Amino acid sequence: MLAATGIPVGDALIVLRSNGPKSAVYGIHGATAAVMLAISVLLLVA
Protein backbone atom coordinates (compact mmCIF):
# COMPACT_ATOMS: atom_id res chain seq x y z
CA MET A 1 0.00 0.00 0.00
CA LEU A 2 2.85 2.36 0.81
CA ALA A 3 4.47 1.74 -2.57
CA ALA A 4 1.18 2.43 -4.34
CA THR A 5 1.22 5.96 -2.89
CA GLY A 6 3.68 6.87 -5.61
CA ILE A 7 1.08 6.38 -8.35
CA PRO A 8 -1.02 9.49 -7.61
CA VAL A 9 2.18 11.46 -7.03
CA GLY A 10 3.37 10.45 -10.49
CA ASP A 11 -0.01 11.34 -11.96
CA ALA A 12 0.19 14.76 -10.30
CA LEU A 13 3.60 15.37 -11.84
CA ILE A 14 2.29 14.42 -15.28
CA VAL A 15 -0.62 16.84 -14.95
CA LEU A 16 1.71 19.62 -13.75
CA ARG A 17 4.15 19.11 -16.62
CA SER A 18 1.34 19.16 -19.20
CA ASN A 19 0.06 22.49 -17.83
CA GLY A 20 -3.12 20.92 -16.49
CA PRO A 21 -5.35 22.56 -13.92
CA LYS A 22 -3.65 22.96 -10.55
CA SER A 23 -6.94 22.21 -8.80
CA ALA A 24 -6.80 18.70 -10.27
CA VAL A 25 -3.18 18.30 -9.18
CA TYR A 26 -3.75 19.27 -5.57
CA GLY A 27 -7.42 18.40 -5.16
CA ILE A 28 -7.53 15.00 -6.79
CA HIS A 29 -4.01 13.58 -6.92
CA GLY A 30 -2.64 15.29 -3.82
CA ALA A 31 -5.60 14.31 -1.68
CA THR A 32 -5.45 10.73 -2.93
CA ALA A 33 -1.74 10.49 -2.12
CA ALA A 34 -2.30 11.95 1.36
CA VAL A 35 -5.13 9.52 2.15
CA MET A 36 -3.13 6.57 0.86
CA LEU A 37 -0.14 7.62 2.95
CA ALA A 38 -2.28 7.93 6.08
CA ILE A 39 -3.83 4.50 5.50
CA SER A 40 -0.38 3.00 4.91
CA VAL A 41 0.94 4.41 8.17
CA LEU A 42 -2.09 3.07 10.05
CA LEU A 43 -1.59 -0.36 8.51
CA LEU A 44 2.10 -0.38 9.44
CA VAL A 45 1.35 0.63 13.03
CA ALA A 46 -1.42 -1.95 13.48
PDBQT receptor file of N, H, CA, C and O in Angstrom, charges set to zero:
ATOM      1  N   MET A   1       0.826  -1.185   0.000  1.00  0.00    +0.000 N 
ATOM      2  CA  MET A   1       0.000   0.000   0.000  1.00  0.00    +0.000 C 
ATOM      3  C   MET A   1       0.876   1.256   0.000  1.00  0.00    +0.000 C 
ATOM      4  O   MET A   1       0.564   2.243  -0.666  1.00  0.00    +0.000 OA
ATOM      5  N   LEU A   2       1.960   1.204   0.745  1.00  0.00    +0.000 N 
ATOM      6  H   LEU A   2       2.214   0.403   1.286  1.00  0.00    +0.000 HD
ATOM      7  CA  LEU A   2       2.850   2.359   0.810  1.00  0.00    +0.000 C 
ATOM      8  C   LEU A   2       3.499   2.619  -0.550  1.00  0.00    +0.000 C 
ATOM      9  O   LEU A   2       3.656   3.772  -0.952  1.00  0.00    +0.000 OA
ATOM     10  N   ALA A   3       3.866   1.576  -1.242  1.00  0.00    +0.000 N 
ATOM     11  H   ALA A   3       3.738   0.640  -0.916  1.00  0.00    +0.000 HD
ATOM     12  CA  ALA A   3       4.472   1.744  -2.568  1.00  0.00    +0.000 C 
ATOM     13  C   ALA A   3       3.473   2.292  -3.576  1.00  0.00    +0.000 C 
ATOM     14  O   ALA A   3       3.854   3.023  -4.490  1.00  0.00    +0.000 OA
ATOM     15  N   ALA A   4       2.213   1.950  -3.421  1.00  0.00    +0.000 N 
ATOM     16  H   ALA A   4       1.904   1.357  -2.678  1.00  0.00    +0.000 HD
ATOM     17  CA  ALA A   4       1.180   2.434  -4.339  1.00  0.00    +0.000 C 
ATOM     18  C   ALA A   4       0.897   3.916  -4.166  1.00  0.00    +0.000 C 
ATOM     19  O   ALA A   4       0.226   4.512  -5.007  1.00  0.00    +0.000 OA
ATOM     20  N   THR A   5       1.392   4.523  -3.097  1.00  0.00    +0.000 N 
ATOM     21  H   THR A   5       1.937   4.038  -2.413  1.00  0.00    +0.000 HD
ATOM     22  CA  THR A   5       1.215   5.959  -2.886  1.00  0.00    +0.000 C 
ATOM     23  C   THR A   5       1.942   6.760  -3.963  1.00  0.00    +0.000 C 
ATOM     24  O   THR A   5       1.580   7.904  -4.236  1.00  0.00    +0.000 OA
ATOM     25  N   GLY A   6       2.937   6.182  -4.559  1.00  0.00    +0.000 N 
ATOM     26  H   GLY A   6       3.232   5.253  -4.338  1.00  0.00    +0.000 HD
ATOM     27  CA  GLY A   6       3.678   6.872  -5.611  1.00  0.00    +0.000 C 
ATOM     28  C   GLY A   6       2.897   7.063  -6.896  1.00  0.00    +0.000 C 
ATOM     29  O   GLY A   6       3.243   7.930  -7.698  1.00  0.00    +0.000 OA
ATOM     30  N   ILE A   7       1.866   6.288  -7.112  1.00  0.00    +0.000 N 
ATOM     31  H   ILE A   7       1.584   5.584  -6.461  1.00  0.00    +0.000 HD
ATOM     32  CA  ILE A   7       1.085   6.382  -8.346  1.00  0.00    +0.000 C 
ATOM     33  C   ILE A   7       0.376   7.726  -8.465  1.00  0.00    +0.000 C 
ATOM     34  O   ILE A   7       0.530   8.390  -9.490  1.00  0.00    +0.000 OA
ATOM     35  N   PRO A   8      -0.400   8.165  -7.457  1.00  0.00    +0.000 N 
ATOM     36  CA  PRO A   8      -1.025   9.486  -7.615  1.00  0.00    +0.000 C 
ATOM     37  C   PRO A   8      -0.016  10.631  -7.620  1.00  0.00    +0.000 C 
ATOM     38  O   PRO A   8      -0.282  11.685  -8.198  1.00  0.00    +0.000 OA
ATOM     39  N   VAL A   9       1.130  10.437  -6.988  1.00  0.00    +0.000 N 
ATOM     40  H   VAL A   9       1.346   9.581  -6.518  1.00  0.00    +0.000 HD
ATOM     41  CA  VAL A   9       2.180  11.460  -7.034  1.00  0.00    +0.000 C 
ATOM     42  C   VAL A   9       2.713  11.578  -8.464  1.00  0.00    +0.000 C 
ATOM     43  O   VAL A   9       2.920  12.680  -8.970  1.00  0.00    +0.000 OA
ATOM     44  N   GLY A  10       2.927  10.448  -9.094  1.00  0.00    +0.000 N 
ATOM     45  H   GLY A  10       2.759   9.552  -8.682  1.00  0.00    +0.000 HD
ATOM     46  CA  GLY A  10       3.368  10.450 -10.492  1.00  0.00    +0.000 C 
ATOM     47  C   GLY A  10       2.323  11.066 -11.408  1.00  0.00    +0.000 C 
ATOM     48  O   GLY A  10       2.660  11.821 -12.321  1.00  0.00    +0.000 OA
ATOM     49  N   ASP A  11       1.066  10.749 -11.170  1.00  0.00    +0.000 N 
ATOM     50  H   ASP A  11       0.792  10.136 -10.429  1.00  0.00    +0.000 HD
ATOM     51  CA  ASP A  11      -0.013  11.345 -11.957  1.00  0.00    +0.000 C 
ATOM     52  C   ASP A  11      -0.036  12.862 -11.782  1.00  0.00    +0.000 C 
ATOM     53  O   ASP A  11      -0.241  13.598 -12.747  1.00  0.00    +0.000 OA
ATOM     54  N   ALA A  12       0.174  13.323 -10.561  1.00  0.00    +0.000 N 
ATOM     55  H   ALA A  12       0.340  12.725  -9.777  1.00  0.00    +0.000 HD
ATOM     56  CA  ALA A  12       0.188  14.762 -10.304  1.00  0.00    +0.000 C 
ATOM     57  C   ALA A  12       1.319  15.438 -11.066  1.00  0.00    +0.000 C 
ATOM     58  O   ALA A  12       1.135  16.523 -11.619  1.00  0.00    +0.000 OA
ATOM     59  N   LEU A  13       2.478  14.808 -11.098  1.00  0.00    +0.000 N 
ATOM     60  H   LEU A  13       2.627  13.927 -10.649  1.00  0.00    +0.000 HD
ATOM     61  CA  LEU A  13       3.602  15.375 -11.837  1.00  0.00    +0.000 C 
ATOM     62  C   LEU A  13       3.314  15.436 -13.334  1.00  0.00    +0.000 C 
ATOM     63  O   LEU A  13       3.691  16.400 -14.000  1.00  0.00    +0.000 OA
ATOM     64  N   ILE A  14       2.654  14.421 -13.859  1.00  0.00    +0.000 N 
ATOM     65  H   ILE A  14       2.348  13.638 -13.317  1.00  0.00    +0.000 HD
ATOM     66  CA  ILE A  14       2.290  14.416 -15.276  1.00  0.00    +0.000 C 
ATOM     67  C   ILE A  14       1.334  15.558 -15.587  1.00  0.00    +0.000 C 
ATOM     68  O   ILE A  14       1.495  16.247 -16.594  1.00  0.00    +0.000 OA
ATOM     69  N   VAL A  15       0.340  15.763 -14.727  1.00  0.00    +0.000 N 
ATOM     70  H   VAL A  15       0.209  15.203 -13.909  1.00  0.00    +0.000 HD
ATOM     71  CA  VAL A  15      -0.621  16.838 -14.952  1.00  0.00    +0.000 C 
ATOM     72  C   VAL A  15       0.064  18.199 -14.847  1.00  0.00    +0.000 C 
ATOM     73  O   VAL A  15      -0.235  19.102 -15.628  1.00  0.00    +0.000 OA
ATOM     74  N   LEU A  16       0.983  18.357 -13.886  1.00  0.00    +0.000 N 
ATOM     75  H   LEU A  16       1.227  17.624 -13.251  1.00  0.00    +0.000 HD
ATOM     76  CA  LEU A  16       1.706  19.619 -13.754  1.00  0.00    +0.000 C 
ATOM     77  C   LEU A  16       2.562  19.919 -14.983  1.00  0.00    +0.000 C 
ATOM     78  O   LEU A  16       2.589  21.049 -15.470  1.00  0.00    +0.000 OA
ATOM     79  N   ARG A  17       3.254  18.904 -15.475  1.00  0.00    +0.000 N 
ATOM     80  H   ARG A  17       3.232  17.986 -15.079  1.00  0.00    +0.000 HD
ATOM     81  CA  ARG A  17       4.152  19.112 -16.620  1.00  0.00    +0.000 C 
ATOM     82  C   ARG A  17       3.381  19.380 -17.907  1.00  0.00    +0.000 C 
ATOM     83  O   ARG A  17       3.914  20.006 -18.823  1.00  0.00    +0.000 OA
ATOM     84  N   SER A  18       2.138  18.920 -17.993  1.00  0.00    +0.000 N 
ATOM     85  H   SER A  18       1.704  18.411 -17.248  1.00  0.00    +0.000 HD
ATOM     86  CA  SER A  18       1.341  19.161 -19.202  1.00  0.00    +0.000 C 
ATOM     87  C   SER A  18       0.465  20.402 -19.060  1.00  0.00    +0.000 C 
ATOM     88  O   SER A  18      -0.479  20.600 -19.825  1.00  0.00    +0.000 OA
ATOM     89  N   ASN A  19       0.791  21.236 -18.069  1.00  0.00    +0.000 N 
ATOM     90  H   ASN A  19       1.557  21.075 -17.447  1.00  0.00    +0.000 HD
ATOM     91  CA  ASN A  19       0.062  22.486 -17.827  1.00  0.00    +0.000 C 
ATOM     92  C   ASN A  19      -1.425  22.253 -17.580  1.00  0.00    +0.000 C 
ATOM     93  O   ASN A  19      -2.267  23.021 -18.046  1.00  0.00    +0.000 OA
ATOM     94  N   GLY A  20      -1.736  21.206 -16.857  1.00  0.00    +0.000 N 
ATOM     95  H   GLY A  20      -1.052  20.582 -16.479  1.00  0.00    +0.000 HD
ATOM     96  CA  GLY A  20      -3.117  20.917 -16.487  1.00  0.00    +0.000 C 
ATOM     97  C   GLY A  20      -3.569  21.814 -15.343  1.00  0.00    +0.000 C 
ATOM     98  O   GLY A  20      -2.781  22.583 -14.793  1.00  0.00    +0.000 OA
ATOM     99  N   PRO A  21      -4.832  21.706 -14.997  1.00  0.00    +0.000 N 
ATOM    100  CA  PRO A  21      -5.353  22.560 -13.916  1.00  0.00    +0.000 C 
ATOM    101  C   PRO A  21      -4.736  22.191 -12.568  1.00  0.00    +0.000 C 
ATOM    102  O   PRO A  21      -4.666  21.018 -12.200  1.00  0.00    +0.000 OA
ATOM    103  N   LYS A  22      -4.295  23.201 -11.850  1.00  0.00    +0.000 N 
ATOM    104  H   LYS A  22      -4.351  24.154 -12.149  1.00  0.00    +0.000 HD
ATOM    105  CA  LYS A  22      -3.653  22.960 -10.552  1.00  0.00    +0.000 C 
ATOM    106  C   LYS A  22      -4.660  22.439  -9.529  1.00  0.00    +0.000 C 
ATOM    107  O   LYS A  22      -4.275  21.768  -8.570  1.00  0.00    +0.000 OA
ATOM    108  N   SER A  23      -5.931  22.737  -9.721  1.00  0.00    +0.000 N 
ATOM    109  H   SER A  23      -6.243  23.281 -10.500  1.00  0.00    +0.000 HD
ATOM    110  CA  SER A  23      -6.940  22.211  -8.804  1.00  0.00    +0.000 C 
ATOM    111  C   SER A  23      -7.009  20.689  -8.906  1.00  0.00    +0.000 C 
ATOM    112  O   SER A  23      -7.240  20.010  -7.906  1.00  0.00    +0.000 OA
ATOM    113  N   ALA A  24      -6.810  20.154 -10.105  1.00  0.00    +0.000 N 
ATOM    114  H   ALA A  24      -6.621  20.706 -10.917  1.00  0.00    +0.000 HD
ATOM    115  CA  ALA A  24      -6.800  18.704 -10.273  1.00  0.00    +0.000 C 
ATOM    116  C   ALA A  24      -5.557  18.098  -9.635  1.00  0.00    +0.000 C 
ATOM    117  O   ALA A  24      -5.609  17.013  -9.056  1.00  0.00    +0.000 OA
ATOM    118  N   VAL A  25      -4.443  18.810  -9.747  1.00  0.00    +0.000 N 
ATOM    119  H   VAL A  25      -4.401  19.692 -10.218  1.00  0.00    +0.000 HD
ATOM    120  CA  VAL A  25      -3.185  18.296  -9.177  1.00  0.00    +0.000 C 
ATOM    121  C   VAL A  25      -3.299  18.175  -7.671  1.00  0.00    +0.000 C 
ATOM    122  O   VAL A  25      -3.015  17.124  -7.097  1.00  0.00    +0.000 OA
ATOM    123  N   TYR A  26      -3.721  19.267  -7.032  1.00  0.00    +0.000 N 
ATOM    124  H   TYR A  26      -3.952  20.121  -7.498  1.00  0.00    +0.000 HD
ATOM    125  CA  TYR A  26      -3.755  19.268  -5.569  1.00  0.00    +0.000 C 
ATOM    126  C   TYR A  26      -5.029  18.640  -5.025  1.00  0.00    +0.000 C 
ATOM    127  O   TYR A  26      -4.987  17.934  -4.018  1.00  0.00    +0.000 OA
ATOM    128  N   GLY A  27      -6.145  18.884  -5.667  1.00  0.00    +0.000 N 
ATOM    129  H   GLY A  27      -6.179  19.458  -6.485  1.00  0.00    +0.000 HD
ATOM    130  CA  GLY A  27      -7.424  18.401  -5.160  1.00  0.00    +0.000 C 
ATOM    131  C   GLY A  27      -7.631  16.918  -5.347  1.00  0.00    +0.000 C 
ATOM    132  O   GLY A  27      -8.111  16.235  -4.442  1.00  0.00    +0.000 OA
ATOM    133  N   ILE A  28      -7.278  16.417  -6.503  1.00  0.00    +0.000 N 
ATOM    134  H   ILE A  28      -6.888  16.972  -7.238  1.00  0.00    +0.000 HD
ATOM    135  CA  ILE A  28      -7.527  15.000  -6.792  1.00  0.00    +0.000 C 
ATOM    136  C   ILE A  28      -6.305  14.162  -6.424  1.00  0.00    +0.000 C 
ATOM    137  O   ILE A  28      -6.379  13.289  -5.559  1.00  0.00    +0.000 OA
ATOM    138  N   HIS A  29      -5.186  14.431  -7.084  1.00  0.00    +0.000 N 
ATOM    139  H   HIS A  29      -5.125  15.140  -7.787  1.00  0.00    +0.000 HD
ATOM    140  CA  HIS A  29      -4.010  13.581  -6.916  1.00  0.00    +0.000 C 
ATOM    141  C   HIS A  29      -3.336  13.785  -5.560  1.00  0.00    +0.000 C 
ATOM    142  O   HIS A  29      -2.898  12.822  -4.931  1.00  0.00    +0.000 OA
ATOM    143  N   GLY A  30      -3.255  15.019  -5.119  1.00  0.00    +0.000 N 
ATOM    144  H   GLY A  30      -3.612  15.801  -5.630  1.00  0.00    +0.000 HD
ATOM    145  CA  GLY A  30      -2.640  15.291  -3.821  1.00  0.00    +0.000 C 
ATOM    146  C   GLY A  30      -3.435  14.709  -2.669  1.00  0.00    +0.000 C 
ATOM    147  O   GLY A  30      -2.874  14.133  -1.737  1.00  0.00    +0.000 OA
ATOM    148  N   ALA A  31      -4.743  14.865  -2.741  1.00  0.00    +0.000 N 
ATOM    149  H   ALA A  31      -5.199  15.333  -3.498  1.00  0.00    +0.000 HD
ATOM    150  CA  ALA A  31      -5.595  14.314  -1.679  1.00  0.00    +0.000 C 
ATOM    151  C   ALA A  31      -5.543  12.789  -1.669  1.00  0.00    +0.000 C 
ATOM    152  O   ALA A  31      -5.512  12.170  -0.606  1.00  0.00    +0.000 OA
ATOM    153  N   THR A  32      -5.535  12.195  -2.847  1.00  0.00    +0.000 N 
ATOM    154  H   THR A  32      -5.560  12.699  -3.711  1.00  0.00    +0.000 HD
ATOM    155  CA  THR A  32      -5.451  10.732  -2.926  1.00  0.00    +0.000 C 
ATOM    156  C   THR A  32      -4.141  10.229  -2.334  1.00  0.00    +0.000 C 
ATOM    157  O   THR A  32      -4.128   9.249  -1.590  1.00  0.00    +0.000 OA
ATOM    158  N   ALA A  33      -3.048  10.893  -2.660  1.00  0.00    +0.000 N 
ATOM    159  H   ALA A  33      -3.058  11.689  -3.264  1.00  0.00    +0.000 HD
ATOM    160  CA  ALA A  33      -1.745  10.492  -2.118  1.00  0.00    +0.000 C 
ATOM    161  C   ALA A  33      -1.717  10.653  -0.604  1.00  0.00    +0.000 C 
ATOM    162  O   ALA A  33      -1.168   9.801   0.094  1.00  0.00    +0.000 OA
ATOM    163  N   ALA A  34      -2.296  11.726  -0.089  1.00  0.00    +0.000 N 
ATOM    164  H   ALA A  34      -2.742  12.418  -0.656  1.00  0.00    +0.000 HD
ATOM    165  CA  ALA A  34      -2.304  11.952   1.359  1.00  0.00    +0.000 C 
ATOM    166  C   ALA A  34      -3.131  10.889   2.077  1.00  0.00    +0.000 C 
ATOM    167  O   ALA A  34      -2.722  10.384   3.122  1.00  0.00    +0.000 OA
ATOM    168  N   VAL A  35      -4.281  10.551   1.526  1.00  0.00    +0.000 N 
ATOM    169  H   VAL A  35      -4.614  10.961   0.676  1.00  0.00    +0.000 HD
ATOM    170  CA  VAL A  35      -5.132   9.524   2.151  1.00  0.00    +0.000 C 
ATOM    171  C   VAL A  35      -4.444   8.166   2.098  1.00  0.00    +0.000 C 
ATOM    172  O   VAL A  35      -4.475   7.413   3.072  1.00  0.00    +0.000 OA
ATOM    173  N   MET A  36      -3.827   7.854   0.970  1.00  0.00    +0.000 N 
ATOM    174  H   MET A  36      -3.802   8.465   0.179  1.00  0.00    +0.000 HD
ATOM    175  CA  MET A  36      -3.129   6.565   0.864  1.00  0.00    +0.000 C 
ATOM    176  C   MET A  36      -1.953   6.490   1.831  1.00  0.00    +0.000 C 
ATOM    177  O   MET A  36      -1.690   5.436   2.410  1.00  0.00    +0.000 OA
ATOM    178  N   LEU A  37      -1.248   7.602   2.008  1.00  0.00    +0.000 N 
ATOM    179  H   LEU A  37      -1.461   8.458   1.537  1.00  0.00    +0.000 HD
ATOM    180  CA  LEU A  37      -0.139   7.624   2.949  1.00  0.00    +0.000 C 
ATOM    181  C   LEU A  37      -0.624   7.430   4.374  1.00  0.00    +0.000 C 
ATOM    182  O   LEU A  37      -0.010   6.694   5.146  1.00  0.00    +0.000 OA
ATOM    183  N   ALA A  38      -1.722   8.085   4.727  1.00  0.00    +0.000 N 
ATOM    184  H   ALA A  38      -2.221   8.683   4.100  1.00  0.00    +0.000 HD
ATOM    185  CA  ALA A  38      -2.278   7.930   6.081  1.00  0.00    +0.000 C 
ATOM    186  C   ALA A  38      -2.733   6.495   6.325  1.00  0.00    +0.000 C 
ATOM    187  O   ALA A  38      -2.493   5.946   7.400  1.00  0.00    +0.000 OA
ATOM    188  N   ILE A  39      -3.377   5.889   5.353  1.00  0.00    +0.000 N 
ATOM    189  H   ILE A  39      -3.572   6.335   4.479  1.00  0.00    +0.000 HD
ATOM    190  CA  ILE A  39      -3.826   4.505   5.505  1.00  0.00    +0.000 C 
ATOM    191  C   ILE A  39      -2.621   3.571   5.624  1.00  0.00    +0.000 C 
ATOM    192  O   ILE A  39      -2.642   2.626   6.413  1.00  0.00    +0.000 OA
ATOM    193  N   SER A  40      -1.566   3.834   4.839  1.00  0.00    +0.000 N 
ATOM    194  H   SER A  40      -1.549   4.602   4.198  1.00  0.00    +0.000 HD
ATOM    195  CA  SER A  40      -0.377   3.003   4.908  1.00  0.00    +0.000 C 
ATOM    196  C   SER A  40       0.277   3.067   6.282  1.00  0.00    +0.000 C 
ATOM    197  O   SER A  40       0.705   2.045   6.820  1.00  0.00    +0.000 OA
ATOM    198  N   VAL A  41       0.352   4.258   6.845  1.00  0.00    +0.000 N 
ATOM    199  H   VAL A  41       0.004   5.088   6.408  1.00  0.00    +0.000 HD
ATOM    200  CA  VAL A  41       0.936   4.408   8.173  1.00  0.00    +0.000 C 
ATOM    201  C   VAL A  41       0.093   3.666   9.212  1.00  0.00    +0.000 C 
ATOM    202  O   VAL A  41       0.630   2.995  10.093  1.00  0.00    +0.000 OA
ATOM    203  N   LEU A  42      -1.209   3.790   9.103  1.00  0.00    +0.000 N 
ATOM    204  H   LEU A  42      -1.646   4.335   8.387  1.00  0.00    +0.000 HD
ATOM    205  CA  LEU A  42      -2.088   3.072  10.046  1.00  0.00    +0.000 C 
ATOM    206  C   LEU A  42      -1.918   1.565   9.914  1.00  0.00    +0.000 C 
ATOM    207  O   LEU A  42      -1.915   0.853  10.919  1.00  0.00    +0.000 OA
ATOM    208  N   LEU A  43      -1.780   1.080   8.707  1.00  0.00    +0.000 N 
ATOM    209  H   LEU A  43      -1.783   1.658   7.892  1.00  0.00    +0.000 HD
ATOM    210  CA  LEU A  43      -1.588  -0.364   8.511  1.00  0.00    +0.000 C 
ATOM    211  C   LEU A  43      -0.231  -0.828   9.054  1.00  0.00    +0.000 C 
ATOM    212  O   LEU A  43      -0.123  -1.932   9.589  1.00  0.00    +0.000 OA
ATOM    213  N   LEU A  44       0.787  -0.002   8.921  1.00  0.00    +0.000 N 
ATOM    214  H   LEU A  44       0.699   0.895   8.486  1.00  0.00    +0.000 HD
ATOM    215  CA  LEU A  44       2.098  -0.377   9.436  1.00  0.00    +0.000 C 
ATOM    216  C   LEU A  44       2.126  -0.378  10.959  1.00  0.00    +0.000 C 
ATOM    217  O   LEU A  44       2.816  -1.195  11.569  1.00  0.00    +0.000 OA
ATOM    218  N   VAL A  45       1.381   0.531  11.570  1.00  0.00    +0.000 N 
ATOM    219  H   VAL A  45       0.821   1.195  11.074  1.00  0.00    +0.000 HD
ATOM    220  CA  VAL A  45       1.354   0.630  13.026  1.00  0.00    +0.000 C 
ATOM    221  C   VAL A  45       0.530  -0.515  13.635  1.00  0.00    +0.000 C 
ATOM    222  O   VAL A  45       0.839  -1.000  14.724  1.00  0.00    +0.000 OA
ATOM    223  N   ALA A  46      -0.504  -0.933  12.933  1.00  0.00    +0.000 N 
ATOM    224  H   ALA A  46      -0.756  -0.539  12.049  1.00  0.00    +0.000 HD
ATOM    225  CA  ALA A  46      -1.423  -1.952  13.477  1.00  0.00    +0.000 C 
ATOM    226  C   ALA A  46      -0.772  -3.300  13.615  1.00  0.00    +0.000 C 
ATOM    227  O   ALA A  46      -1.413  -4.253  14.056  1.00  0.00    +0.000 OA
TER     228      ALA A  46
